[in-house]
Amino acid sequence: MKRLISLFLILLLTGCTAPGFSETTGGFVGWPEGYREKVAEGGGTARPDYTPGMIDGRSYENGFFGFGFTLPEGWEWGENEKFEAYAVKSGGSSLSFRAGAGSASGVYGYALERTPPALEEAGFTDVEVEEISVTLAGEPTAALKITSKIGRTGTELHILTVFIDLNGWYGEFNITTAGEDNTQEILDILN
């Protein structure tokens, strides 16, 4: 468990990210209603203020990015001040979301460069990073798939990071599983 906590800290420090939808293609999140109207009228493109999503019972809704999801049985909300929404499942799985100002593509390059050495420094072995395409809300998007082994135990660790872009902001989904690779099953929670 201490190794998983270390991993989460590494991911926070290295900004493990991947590129996602572009506001120019519409992405899966679309535009918030007010900005859709502004663009249709030829309005400005200044970055709007970000409004965080809300947790209500077992559901999370993010009106700014235009998505939401409900936790399946066996999952519980957890506390993690680095993430807007953080959920855990017994057995070493987690799903988190956070947002930041900027573009996913810039953070993506940084993550590709910095994440593998950071994991190796923390004692993880056999670190591999693969750029893949996943389906998020019915649309293909790029993601980072990171696999490694936890040093002393040799347990496999699987991390899937997917980003979405919207009008000067990015949203980051991080999915982590230990042992068997269940990242696709967790990604399906968002679909």
MDAnalysis code that builds the backbone (N, CA, C; Angstrom):
import MDAnalysis as mda
import numpy as np

u = mda.Universe.empty(573, n_residues=191, atom_resindex=np.repeat(np.arange(191), 3), trajectory=True)
u.add_TopologyAttr("name", ["N", "CA", "C"] * 191)
u.add_TopologyAttr("resid", np.arange(1, 192))
u.add_TopologyAttr("resname", ["MET", "LYS", "ARG", "LEU", "ILE", "SER", "LEU", "PHE", "LEU", "ILE", "LEU", "LEU", "LEU", "THR", "GLY", "CYS", "THR", "ALA", "PRO", "GLY", "PHE", "SER", "GLU", "THR", "THR", "GLY", "GLY", "PHE", "VAL", "GLY", "TRP", "PRO", "GLU", "GLY", "TYR", "ARG", "GLU", "LYS", "VAL", "ALA", "GLU", "GLY", "GLY", "GLY", "THR", "ALA", "ARG", "PRO", "ASP", "TYR", "THR", "PRO", "GLY", "MET", "ILE", "ASP", "GLY", "ARG", "SER", "TYR", "GLU", "ASN", "GLY", "PHE", "PHE", "GLY", "PHE", "GLY", "PHE", "THR", "LEU", "PRO", "GLU", "GLY", "TRP", "GLU", "TRP", "GLY", "GLU", "ASN", "GLU", "LYS", "PHE", "GLU", "ALA", "TYR", "ALA", "VAL", "LYS", "SER", "GLY", "GLY", "SER", "SER", "LEU", "SER", "PHE", "ARG", "ALA", "GLY", "ALA", "GLY", "SER", "ALA", "SER", "GLY", "VAL", "TYR", "GLY", "TYR", "ALA", "LEU", "GLU", "ARG", "THR", "PRO", "PRO", "ALA", "LEU", "GLU", "GLU", "ALA", "GLY", "PHE", "THR", "ASP", "VAL", "GLU", "VAL", "GLU", "GLU", "ILE", "SER", "VAL", "THR", "LEU", "ALA", "GLY", "GLU", "PRO", "THR", "ALA", "ALA", "LEU", "LYS", "ILE", "THR", "SER", "LYS", "ILE", "GLY", "ARG", "THR", "GLY", "THR", "GLU", "LEU", "HIS", "ILE", "LEU", "THR", "VAL", "PHE", "ILE", "ASP", "LEU", "ASN", "GLY", "TRP", "TYR", "GLY", "GLU", "PHE", "ASN", "ILE", "THR", "THR", "ALA", "GLY", "GLU", "ASP", "ASN", "THR", "GLN", "GLU", "ILE", "LEU", "ASP", "ILE", "LEU", "ASN"])
u.atoms.positions = np.array([
    [0.824, -1.199, 0.000],
    [0.000, 0.000, 0.000],
    [0.868, 1.263, 0.000],
    [1.988, 1.218, 0.743],
    [2.881, 2.375, 0.755],
    [3.423, 2.646, -0.641],
    [3.684, 1.585, -1.414],
    [4.165, 1.755, -2.782],
    [3.121, 2.439, -3.648],
    [1.831, 2.065, -3.476],
    [0.774, 2.712, -4.261],
    [0.653, 4.180, -3.902],
    [0.780, 4.485, -2.622],
    [0.736, 5.892, -2.199],
    [1.905, 6.636, -2.818],
    [3.093, 6.009, -2.823],
    [4.264, 6.632, -3.464],
    [4.001, 6.875, -4.936],
    [3.370, 5.908, -5.594],
    [3.069, 6.055, -7.014],
    [2.153, 7.247, -7.258],
    [1.111, 7.381, -6.439],
    [0.192, 8.505, -6.613],
    [0.935, 9.822, -6.462],
    [1.860, 9.896, -5.505],
    [2.645, 11.117, -5.329],
    [3.516, 11.380, -6.557],
    [4.110, 10.331, -7.108],
    [4.930, 10.490, -8.312],
    [4.082, 11.010, -9.464],
    [2.899, 10.422, -9.638],
    [2.021, 10.861, -10.720],
    [1.650, 12.326, -10.560],
    [1.423, 12.751, -9.321],
    [1.083, 14.151, -9.090],
    [2.252, 15.060, -9.430],
    [3.461, 14.628, -9.066],
    [4.632, 15.462, -9.297],
    [5.037, 15.512, -10.761],
    [4.867, 14.398, -11.478],
    [5.306, 14.368, -12.872],
    [4.218, 14.800, -13.826],
    [2.990, 14.912, -13.353],
    [1.906, 15.332, -14.228],
    [1.595, 14.288, -15.270],
    [1.469, 13.038, -14.865],
    [1.197, 11.940, -15.798],
    [-0.070, 12.253, -16.580],
    [0.106, 12.504, -17.868],
    [-1.005, 12.977, -18.672],
    [-0.974, 12.434, -20.082],
    [-2.049, 12.638, -20.772],
    [-2.121, 12.248, -22.177],
    [-2.989, 13.241, -22.932],
    [-2.789, 13.366, -24.245],
    [-3.612, 14.307, -24.996],
    [-5.022, 13.770, -25.186],
    [-5.939, 14.656, -25.454],
    [-7.314, 14.224, -25.645],
    [-7.987, 15.034, -26.709],
    [-9.244, 15.310, -26.520],
    [-10.029, 16.008, -27.509],
    [-9.617, 17.464, -27.621],
    [-9.738, 18.001, -28.794],
    [-9.439, 19.405, -29.038],
    [-10.741, 20.178, -29.117],
    [-10.707, 21.406, -28.601],
    [-11.915, 22.224, -28.689],
    [-12.275, 22.510, -30.150],
    [-11.311, 22.434, -31.047],
    [-11.612, 22.715, -32.451],
    [-12.378, 21.576, -33.114],
    [-12.271, 20.354, -32.570],
    [-13.021, 19.238, -33.134],
    [-14.299, 18.964, -32.349],
    [-14.507, 19.677, -31.292],
    [-15.725, 19.491, -30.499],
    [-15.557, 18.528, -29.366],
    [-14.719, 17.503, -29.515],
    [-14.469, 16.560, -28.438],
    [-15.739, 15.899, -27.941],
    [-15.604, 15.055, -26.958],
    [-16.802, 14.400, -26.436],
    [-17.528, 15.286, -25.457],
    [-16.845, 16.281, -24.921],
    [-17.482, 17.100, -23.900],
    [-18.283, 18.253, -24.484],
    [-18.021, 18.638, -25.705],
    [-18.733, 19.775, -26.282],
    [-18.340, 21.074, -25.595],
    [-19.119, 22.096, -25.787],
    [-18.866, 23.393, -25.170],
    [-19.956, 23.651, -24.140],
    [-19.631, 24.313, -23.028],
    [-20.694, 24.711, -22.107],
    [-21.683, 25.606, -22.847],
    [-22.938, 25.556, -22.477],
    [-23.993, 26.266, -23.211],
    [-23.662, 27.725, -23.506],
    [-23.214, 28.488, -22.515],
    [-22.930, 29.906, -22.718],
    [-21.857, 30.137, -23.765],
    [-20.862, 29.267, -23.824],
    [-19.778, 29.442, -24.780],
    [-20.169, 28.964, -26.158],
    [-21.053, 27.998, -26.237],
    [-21.565, 27.578, -27.535],
    [-22.251, 28.771, -28.198],
    [-23.069, 29.478, -27.420],
    [-23.783, 30.645, -27.950],
    [-22.801, 31.744, -28.340],
    [-21.799, 31.987, -27.499],
    [-20.835, 33.047, -27.757],
    [-20.079, 32.782, -29.061],
    [-19.653, 31.527, -29.264],
    [-18.935, 31.182, -30.482],
    [-19.853, 31.323, -31.695],
    [-21.095, 30.891, -31.562],
    [-22.044, 30.993, -32.669],
    [-22.260, 32.447, -33.064],
    [-22.185, 33.359, -32.099],
    [-22.363, 34.782, -32.376],
    [-21.062, 35.453, -32.781],
    [-19.966, 34.675, -32.853],
    [-18.673, 35.278, -33.194],
    [-18.028, 35.954, -32.012],
    [-18.398, 35.523, -30.793],
    [-17.860, 36.133, -29.565],
    [-16.395, 35.788, -29.350],
    [-15.840, 36.329, -28.279],
    [-14.427, 36.149, -27.946],
    [-14.091, 34.717, -27.584],
    [-12.786, 34.446, -27.536],
    [-12.325, 33.110, -27.205],
    [-11.505, 33.112, -25.918],
    [-11.679, 34.115, -25.057],
    [-10.945, 34.160, -23.805],
    [-11.307, 32.945, -22.951],
    [-10.316, 32.466, -22.189],
    [-10.541, 31.298, -21.354],
    [-11.545, 31.640, -20.250],
    [-12.637, 30.879, -20.145],
    [-13.605, 31.127, -19.080],
    [-13.049, 30.649, -17.743],
    [-13.633, 31.123, -16.662],
    [-13.260, 30.627, -15.342],
    [-13.741, 29.190, -15.209],
    [-12.931, 28.365, -14.571],
    [-13.287, 26.961, -14.383],
    [-14.204, 26.811, -13.169],
    [-15.238, 26.014, -13.338],
    [-16.150, 25.681, -12.251],
    [-16.002, 24.190, -11.965],
    [-15.497, 23.821, -10.783],
    [-15.309, 22.401, -10.474],
    [-16.619, 21.634, -10.463],
    [-16.506, 20.328, -10.700],
    [-17.664, 19.453, -10.635],
    [-18.082, 19.201, -9.201],
    [-19.174, 18.460, -9.052],
    [-19.738, 18.201, -7.721],
    [-20.003, 16.709, -7.539],
    [-19.738, 16.227, -6.337],
    [-20.086, 14.860, -5.963],
    [-21.418, 14.917, -5.235],
    [-22.346, 14.059, -5.653],
    [-23.660, 13.964, -5.022],
    [-23.976, 12.480, -4.850],
    [-23.842, 11.991, -3.629],
    [-24.051, 10.569, -3.391],
    [-22.979, 9.766, -4.098],
    [-23.373, 8.905, -5.016],
    [-22.432, 8.064, -5.758],
    [-22.090, 8.657, -7.133],
    [-22.608, 9.842, -7.432],
    [-22.413, 10.452, -8.750],
    [-21.490, 11.665, -8.697],
    [-20.792, 11.877, -9.812],
    [-19.978, 13.070, -10.010],
    [-20.455, 13.719, -11.300],
    [-20.718, 15.012, -11.273],
    [-21.149, 15.765, -12.456],
    [-20.225, 16.960, -12.636],
    [-19.758, 17.157, -13.867],
    [-18.921, 18.293, -14.185],
    [-19.579, 19.047, -15.334],
    [-20.311, 20.097, -15.002],
    [-21.012, 20.888, -16.001],
    [-20.084, 21.655, -16.919],
    [-18.918, 22.045, -16.418],
    [-17.975, 22.806, -17.237],
    [-17.517, 21.979, -18.430],
    [-17.071, 20.744, -18.176],
    [-16.618, 19.867, -19.250],
    [-17.768, 19.083, -19.875],
    [-18.906, 19.026, -19.203],
    [-20.081, 18.366, -19.765],
    [-20.077, 16.857, -19.646],
    [-19.598, 16.318, -18.537],
    [-19.634, 14.872, -18.341],
    [-20.005, 14.554, -16.896],
    [-20.362, 13.326, -16.677],
    [-20.638, 12.829, -15.341],
    [-20.538, 11.320, -15.334],
    [-20.435, 10.746, -14.149],
    [-20.418, 9.292, -14.019],
    [-20.905, 8.906, -12.636],
    [-21.330, 7.659, -12.514],
    [-21.798, 7.110, -11.244],
    [-20.898, 5.948, -10.864],
    [-20.485, 5.909, -9.611],
    [-19.631, 4.823, -9.143],
    [-20.414, 3.521, -9.061],
    [-19.863, 2.437, -9.588],
    [-20.520, 1.139, -9.436],
    [-20.347, 0.610, -8.013],
    [-21.070, -0.441, -7.675],
    [-20.925, -1.066, -6.359],
    [-19.476, -1.483, -6.157],
    [-19.014, -1.404, -4.934],
    [-17.646, -1.785, -4.606],
    [-16.672, -0.622, -4.637],
    [-17.091, 0.514, -5.199],
    [-16.263, 1.714, -5.251],
    [-16.727, 2.705, -4.198],
    [-15.794, 3.452, -3.644],
    [-16.102, 4.483, -2.646],
    [-15.307, 5.743, -2.961],
    [-15.902, 6.888, -2.647],
    [-15.170, 8.149, -2.786],
    [-14.071, 8.180, -1.743],
    [-12.913, 8.697, -2.093],
    [-11.800, 8.844, -1.172],
    [-11.390, 10.299, -1.078],
    [-10.555, 10.570, -0.120],
    [-10.038, 11.926, 0.074],
    [-8.666, 12.039, -0.575],
    [-8.492, 13.002, -1.438],
    [-7.195, 13.301, -2.029],
    [-7.274, 14.727, -2.541],
    [-6.620, 15.626, -1.837],
    [-6.756, 17.053, -2.153],
    [-6.206, 17.451, -3.518],
    [-5.434, 16.589, -4.156],
    [-4.902, 16.902, -5.480],
    [-5.928, 16.678, -6.589],
    [-6.995, 15.932, -6.275],
    [-7.989, 15.601, -7.277],
    [-9.351, 16.148, -6.897],
    [-10.094, 16.519, -7.895],
    [-11.461, 16.996, -7.723],
    [-12.400, 15.837, -7.395],
    [-12.166, 14.701, -8.023],
    [-12.933, 13.488, -7.753],
    [-11.930, 12.348, -7.643],
    [-12.010, 11.577, -6.569],
    [-11.075, 10.489, -6.332],
    [-11.856, 9.324, -5.748],
    [-11.823, 8.182, -6.431],
    [-12.569, 7.009, -5.979],
    [-11.629, 5.809, -5.923],
    [-11.878, 4.922, -4.957],
    [-11.046, 3.735, -4.794],
    [-11.918, 2.495, -4.696],
    [-11.320, 1.375, -5.092],
    [-11.961, 0.078, -4.978],
    [-10.971, -0.835, -4.264],
    [-11.443, -1.666, -3.372],
    [-10.524, -2.557, -2.676],
    [-9.779, -3.414, -3.685],
    [-8.530, -3.718, -3.400],
    [-7.712, -4.495, -4.311],
    [-6.713, -3.653, -5.070],
    [-6.691, -2.346, -4.820],
    [-5.667, -1.504, -5.427],
    [-6.054, -0.769, -6.683],
    [-7.330, -0.511, -6.915],
    [-7.751, 0.250, -8.091],
    [-8.178, 1.651, -7.682],
    [-7.949, 2.612, -8.570],
    [-8.422, 3.973, -8.315],
    [-8.803, 4.650, -9.623],
    [-9.664, 5.649, -9.508],
    [-10.118, 6.484, -10.616],
    [-10.135, 7.908, -10.099],
    [-9.484, 8.806, -10.806],
    [-9.463, 10.188, -10.345],
    [-9.639, 11.148, -11.516],
    [-10.055, 12.369, -11.181],
    [-10.195, 13.430, -12.174],
    [-9.721, 14.731, -11.557],
    [-8.992, 15.494, -12.351],
    [-8.633, 16.860, -11.968],
    [-8.562, 17.704, -13.223],
    [-8.619, 19.008, -13.036],
    [-8.582, 19.938, -14.162],
    [-7.503, 20.985, -13.919],
    [-7.013, 21.568, -14.999],
    [-6.013, 22.608, -14.889],
    [-6.057, 23.529, -16.089],
    [-5.498, 24.715, -15.921],
    [-5.427, 25.667, -17.021],
    [-4.321, 25.237, -17.970],
    [-4.574, 25.325, -19.255],
    [-3.568, 24.987, -20.256],
    [-4.063, 23.924, -21.208],
    [-3.123, 23.391, -21.949],
    [-3.430, 22.417, -22.984],
    [-2.913, 21.040, -22.581],
    [-3.684, 20.012, -22.860],
    [-3.272, 18.642, -22.551],
    [-2.008, 18.259, -23.301],
    [-1.822, 18.756, -24.521],
    [-0.668, 18.333, -25.319],
    [0.662, 18.726, -24.671],
    [0.719, 19.875, -24.034],
    [1.954, 20.284, -23.360],
    [2.268, 19.411, -22.162],
    [1.259, 19.073, -21.402],
    [1.448, 18.241, -20.224],
    [1.772, 16.812, -20.642],
    [1.219, 16.387, -21.750],
    [1.460, 15.052, -22.292],
    [2.948, 14.834, -22.568],
    [3.575, 15.769, -23.264],
    [5.001, 15.660, -23.572],
    [5.844, 15.600, -22.310],
    [5.481, 16.402, -21.345],
    [6.187, 16.415, -20.069],
    [6.061, 15.049, -19.387],
    [4.863, 14.480, -19.400],
    [4.636, 13.180, -18.758],
    [5.411, 12.074, -19.454],
    [5.446, 12.090, -20.783],
    [6.200, 11.079, -21.527],
    [7.675, 11.095, -21.139],
    [8.189, 12.281, -20.941],
    [9.606, 12.441, -20.620],
    [9.905, 12.129, -19.154],
    [9.050, 12.576, -18.250],
    [9.378, 12.532, -16.825],
    [8.859, 11.333, -16.047],
    [7.755, 10.731, -16.461],
    [7.152, 9.667, -15.665],
    [8.015, 8.410, -15.562],
    [8.539, 7.849, -16.670],
    [9.343, 6.625, -16.525],
    [10.532, 6.774, -15.570],
    [11.365, 7.818, -15.695],
    [12.481, 7.924, -14.750],
    [12.020, 8.135, -13.299],
    [10.908, 8.835, -13.122],
    [10.407, 9.063, -11.764],
    [9.960, 7.745, -11.130],
    [9.302, 6.894, -11.906],
    [8.889, 5.591, -11.392],
    [10.110, 4.728, -11.058],
    [11.092, 4.727, -11.939],
    [12.301, 3.941, -11.689],
    [13.034, 4.426, -10.453],
    [13.108, 5.741, -10.263],
    [13.736, 6.294, -9.064],
    [13.018, 5.858, -7.801],
    [11.711, 5.660, -7.896],
    [10.908, 5.249, -6.740],
    [10.972, 3.742, -6.488],
    [11.729, 3.008, -7.320],
    [11.897, 1.585, -7.090],
    [11.030, 0.677, -7.942],
    [10.282, 1.249, -8.885],
    [9.492, 0.426, -9.794],
    [10.410, -0.106, -10.890],
    [10.122, -1.308, -11.388],
    [10.958, -1.923, -12.415],
    [10.130, -2.190, -13.666],
    [10.815, -2.528, -14.752],
    [10.165, -2.882, -16.019],
    [9.137, -1.836, -16.453],
    [9.487, -0.567, -16.320],
    [8.578, 0.525, -16.661],
    [8.474, 0.651, -18.178],
    [7.256, 0.598, -18.680],
    [6.998, 0.770, -20.110],
    [5.877, 1.785, -20.291],
    [6.041, 2.672, -21.247],
    [5.017, 3.664, -21.568],
    [4.620, 3.472, -23.017],
    [3.320, 3.407, -23.255],
    [2.808, 3.201, -24.601],
    [1.743, 4.263, -24.893],
    [1.829, 4.853, -26.077],
    [0.805, 5.787, -26.513],
    [-0.266, 4.965, -27.222],
    [-1.498, 5.040, -26.716],
    [-2.587, 4.240, -27.274],
    [-3.793, 5.123, -27.549],
    [-4.775, 4.557, -28.215],
    [-6.057, 5.220, -28.427],
    [-7.106, 4.466, -27.623],
    [-7.951, 5.207, -26.906],
    [-9.050, 4.610, -26.149],
    [-10.347, 5.270, -26.587],
    [-11.455, 4.659, -26.229],
    [-12.751, 5.257, -26.502],
    [-13.276, 5.860, -25.208],
    [-13.591, 7.144, -25.250],
    [-14.130, 7.857, -24.101],
    [-15.426, 8.514, -24.552],
    [-16.535, 8.094, -23.953],
    [-17.863, 8.594, -24.312],
    [-18.130, 8.442, -25.808],
    [-17.726, 7.306, -26.357],
    [-18.017, 7.005, -27.747],
    [-17.069, 7.610, -28.759],
    [-16.063, 8.343, -28.312],
    [-15.120, 8.997, -29.226],
    [-13.704, 8.484, -28.980],
    [-12.920, 8.277, -30.040],
    [-11.523, 7.869, -29.845],
    [-10.692, 9.044, -29.339],
    [-9.783, 8.763, -28.446],
    [-8.857, 9.782, -27.956],
    [-7.547, 9.111, -27.567],
    [-6.468, 9.874, -27.600],
    [-5.155, 9.347, -27.253],
    [-5.009, 9.242, -25.742],
    [-4.197, 8.295, -25.311],
    [-3.965, 8.085, -23.886],
    [-2.559, 7.539, -23.678],
    [-2.087, 7.616, -22.455],
    [-0.838, 6.977, -22.060],
    [-1.170, 5.733, -21.256],
    [-0.566, 4.626, -21.604],
    [-0.702, 3.370, -20.869],
    [0.671, 3.071, -20.285],
    [0.760, 3.048, -18.962],
    [2.028, 2.814, -18.280],
    [1.918, 1.504, -17.509],
    [2.888, 0.632, -17.705],
    [2.950, -0.604, -16.924],
    [4.311, -0.668, -16.253],
    [4.314, -1.247, -15.073],
    [5.566, -1.435, -14.348],
    [5.342, -2.524, -13.307],
    [6.397, -2.831, -12.586],
    [6.299, -3.788, -11.488],
    [6.715, -3.092, -10.204],
    [5.992, -3.415, -9.148],
    [6.319, -2.851, -7.847],
    [7.545, -3.596, -7.344],
    [8.629, -2.854, -7.107],
    [9.941, -3.378, -6.773],
    [10.011, -4.686, -6.007],
    [9.714, -4.678, -4.726],
    [9.927, -5.862, -3.881],
    [8.971, -6.998, -4.184],
    [7.725, -6.696, -4.505],
    [6.730, -7.758, -4.679],
    [6.630, -8.256, -6.112],
    [7.004, -7.439, -7.073],
    [6.877, -7.819, -8.467],
    [5.452, -7.718, -8.997],
    [4.543, -7.194, -8.173],
    [3.160, -7.010, -8.602],
    [3.109, -6.015, -9.747],
    [2.330, -6.353, -10.771],
    [2.197, -5.437, -11.905],
    [1.326, -4.249, -11.529],
    [1.711, -3.092, -12.028],
    [0.956, -1.864, -11.833],
    [0.592, -1.339, -13.210],
    [-0.688, -0.982, -13.400],
    [-1.189, -0.490, -14.689],
    [-1.804, 0.888, -14.476],
    [-1.366, 1.833, -15.288],
    [-1.870, 3.205, -15.199],
    [-2.343, 3.627, -16.586],
    [-3.542, 4.153, -16.653],
    [-4.075, 4.693, -17.899],
    [-4.439, 6.144, -17.626],
    [-3.875, 7.057, -18.422],
    [-4.157, 8.478, -18.247],
    [-4.718, 9.033, -19.546],
    [-5.866, 9.679, -19.441],
    [-6.574, 10.232, -20.595],
    [-6.881, 11.691, -20.302],
    [-6.689, 12.553, -21.307],
    [-6.958, 13.979, -21.144],
    [-8.003, 14.463, -22.121],
    [-8.727, 15.478, -21.696],
    [-9.655, 16.190, -22.569],
    [-9.296, 17.668, -22.513],
    [-9.522, 18.377, -23.595],
    [-9.253, 19.812, -23.695],
    [-10.557, 20.566, -23.890],
    [-10.639, 21.759, -23.316],
    [-11.787, 22.622, -23.543],
    [-11.421, 24.070, -23.272],
    [-11.349, 24.854, -24.312],
    [-11.245, 26.309, -24.206],
    [-10.207, 26.792, -23.193],
    [-8.984, 26.264, -23.302],
    [-7.907, 26.714, -22.425],
    [-7.783, 25.939, -21.123],
    [-8.553, 24.896, -20.957],
    [-8.498, 24.044, -19.763],
    [-8.352, 22.595, -20.207],
    [-7.724, 21.788, -19.380],
    [-7.661, 20.359, -19.638],
    [-8.228, 19.609, -18.441],
    [-8.800, 18.461, -18.707],
    [-9.255, 17.551, -17.662],
    [-8.450, 16.275, -17.761],
    [-8.072, 15.724, -16.637],
    [-7.206, 14.545, -16.580],
    [-7.888, 13.414, -15.833],
    [-8.048, 12.282, -16.500],
    [-8.543, 11.067, -15.861],
    [-7.345, 10.150, -15.622],
    [-7.154, 9.685, -14.392],
    [-6.110, 8.713, -14.076],
    [-6.775, 7.454, -13.556],
    [-6.434, 6.337, -14.158],
    [-6.967, 5.035, -13.759],
    [-5.769, 4.167, -13.381],
    [-5.798, 3.578, -12.190],
    [-4.696, 2.766, -11.711],
    [-5.209, 1.437, -11.185],
    [-4.565, 0.340, -11.582],
    [-4.891, -0.976, -11.034],
    [-3.601, -1.707, -10.693],
    [-3.650, -2.504, -9.652],
    [-2.518, -3.344, -9.257],
    [-2.891, -4.795, -9.522],
    [-1.919, -5.590, -9.973],
    [-2.186, -6.985, -10.308],
    [-2.706, -7.078, -11.729],
    [-3.915, -7.583, -11.871],
    [-4.533, -7.723, -13.188],
    [-4.837, -6.349, -13.791],
    [-4.703, -6.241, -15.109],
    [-4.977, -4.980, -15.788],
    [-6.486, -4.823, -16.003],
    [-7.116, -4.020, -15.155],
    [-8.551, -3.750, -15.251],
    [-8.824, -2.312, -15.689],
    [-7.848, -1.676, -16.335],
    [-8.026, -0.262, -16.683],
    [-9.189, -0.054, -17.656],
    [-9.393, -0.965, -18.612],
    [-10.504, -0.810, -19.556],
    [-11.844, -0.905, -18.835],
    [-11.957, -1.830, -17.915],
    [-13.192, -1.974, -17.132],
    [-13.490, -0.687, -16.356],
    [-12.465, -0.066, -15.810],
    [-12.653, 1.192, -15.076],
    [-12.971, 2.322, -16.038],
    [-12.313, 2.353, -17.191],
    [-12.606, 3.373, -18.199],
    [-14.085, 3.296, -18.604],
    [-14.633, 2.095, -18.623],
    [-16.036, 1.915, -18.992],
    [-16.988, 2.617, -18.025],
    [-16.549, 2.895, -16.799],
    [-17.372, 3.661, -15.856],
    [-17.669, 5.042, -16.442],
    [-16.726, 5.577, -17.198],
    [-16.874, 6.911, -17.765],
    [-17.660, 6.912, -19.069],
    [-17.879, 5.761, -19.663],
    [-18.565, 5.680, -20.965],
    [-20.067, 5.487, -20.829],
])
